[in-house]
């Protein structure tokens, strides 16, 4: 998660005027749309492959990273980094207790 927080820092420095909540939410939705487009490509939905070619792991990973970055930017904006970490830890602990993971 530290890598994402570093990316947030860099992005906020590069685009200091783009750190308002509605801007981050709009970018998140836009990036989620691009993730959906990649999924359509991977699932060979419609004519996507004819138009764009074969799916690329790098392209899908890039779109996922961009969407995740916007989520982390929102966490930083509202200063909920610790709570996010705690929520993740709690979820993992629940999964361990249920025997779903080691």
Residue pairs with C-beta under 8 A, 6 or more apart in sequence:
1 72
1 84
1 85
4 68
4 69
4 72
5 72
5 76
5 81
7 69
7 72
8 69
8 72
8 73
8 76
11 69
11 73
12 19
12 73
12 76
18 24
18 27
19 73
19 77
21 74
21 77
24 70
24 73
24 74
24 77
25 70
25 74
27 70
28 67
28 70
28 71
28 74
31 63
31 66
31 67
31 70
32 67
34 63
34 66
34 67
35 60
35 63
35 64
35 67
37 48
37 63
38 55
38 59
38 60
38 63
39 60
40 46
40 48
41 48
41 49
41 52
41 55
42 55
42 60
49 55
75 81
75 84
92 101
95 101
96 102
